[in-house]
Amino acid sequence: MRRIKFQFQRLNILQGALILLICGLFFGVLCANVFRGSFETQLRDYQLTVFTDIYKNDVDYSGLFRYILVRNLKEFLLFWLLSITILGVPYMALKVGIFGFYTGFFISAVTMQYGMKGLLLILVYEFPHGLIYLPVGIISLLKGYELCRKIYHDNRSHLIGLFRIIKPYLFLILLLALALLLGSFLEAYAGSFLLKKVIYLFL
């Protein structure tokens, strides 16, 4: 047991995150297959109601943009606030694991329901905003972990040292927040437009 713990301690942040991501993906795919019968009916109902509404009704792009932006900024601020607490690293590990689980479950559920055509739905669901969200997530994970370790492993001067450590990260956090603004705009306008265009294939 001590040897396993020692091996985990030797992993860097990317290696640890990759292991958690793979484990999350595995359990997500596993649960999607095990509980397939329980959500197939819900997917069909979703297809008949939500997909039809998306296809037939006009999209309130500005309202959708505000909703997505507020949701993203809340998660972003929570991440960085927890990064300066002792809960930072456990929270990051939990987020990576949950992301892997949801990704594995979503991809499995959609492909089981729609076959290869489901890959198009997955692509449209994540494009083009995913091109922004992915690097923002990776950079936040790396720098958030770095910040947390500096505060709780290298810092010995408490409050004064805390401000000194956080200050160099403020500009990066601002840039990432602006990138989230762009990603939210793409998700609300370009993403929802593309989704509306291809959703008829699944009706």
Secondary structure, 3 states (H helix, E strand, C coil): CHHHHHHHHHCCHHHHHHHHHHHHHHHHHHHHHHCHHHHHHHHHHHHHHHHHHHHHCCCCHHHHHHHHHHHHHHHHHHHHHHHCCCCHHHHHHHHHHHHHHHHHHHHHHHHHHHCCHHHHHHHHHHCCCHHHHHHHHHHHHHHHHHHHHHHHHHCCCHHHHHHHHHHHHHHHHHHHHHHHHHHHHHHHHHHHHHHHHHHHHHC
